[in-house]
Amino acid sequence: MAAFAASQRTRELGIRVALGAKRADIVRLIVLQGVKPVLAGLAAGVLMTAGLAHGLPRLLGEPLPLYAQDPRAYAAVAIVLALAAVAAMSGPARKAASSDPLWALRQD
């Protein structure tokens, strides 16, 4: 998704670079715009999981040593998923930031 979004914005990013935007600004722009839906999904997932946590031990079985309302577990999973999303977006963001602005402007 991030690669497609960055490729669709090649002209805009080329104009930004031509007007003086630094490569780090372009990377930050693409990563932040990609992280917003991920954070919304994480928030919705944590809220739904917290709401359904009372039935989770019955579903998984009682012998399993699992405390379904452990906030550290929720935080750890959310952090791991957020870091994975940022890592997945950093490649396309760096590629978009390293593109030649003249080439991007000539594409139309």
C-alpha positions, -999 to +999 in steps of 0.1 A: +000+000+000+027+024+009+047+017-023+016+023-044+007+055-026+043+068-030+043+059-067+010+077-073+025+108-057+057+109-077+049+143-093+040+159-060+071+145-043+092+157-072+078+192-068+084+192-031+121+182-036+125+207-064+112+234-041+137+225-014+122+198+007+149+176+023+148+138+017+142+133+054+110+154+051+097+133+022+104+101+042+087+115+073+057+126+052+051+092+036+057+072+068+034+094+089+006+092+063+010+055+062+011+051+100-022+069+106-045+040+094-022+015+112-027+034+145-064+036+140-065-002+133-044-009+164-066+013+186-098-005+173-082-039+177-071-032+212-105-019+222-123-049+207-099-073+222-102-056+256-140-059+253-139-096+244-111-105+269-135-121+294-144-149+269-108-154+257-097-179+284-128-201+278-120-201+241-083-210+246-089-234+275-084-230+312-051-248+317-033-221+296-016-197+319-030-166+302-042-134+319-065-120+292-065-085+307-028-080+309-021-044+296+016-053+291+006-079+265-016-055+247+011-028+247+038-053+235+017-066+206+007-030+196+043-019+196+055-049+176+028-043+150+035-006+148+072-012+144+065-037+116+043-012+098+069+015+100+096-009+088+073-019+059+068+018+049+104+029+052+115+012+021+090+028-003+095+061+015+133+060+010+128+051-026+104+079-032+128+104-015+157+093-035+140+097-069+152+125-092+129+155-091+135+163-128+125+128-138+094+130-117+084+164-132+088+151-168+065+121-163+034+139-176 
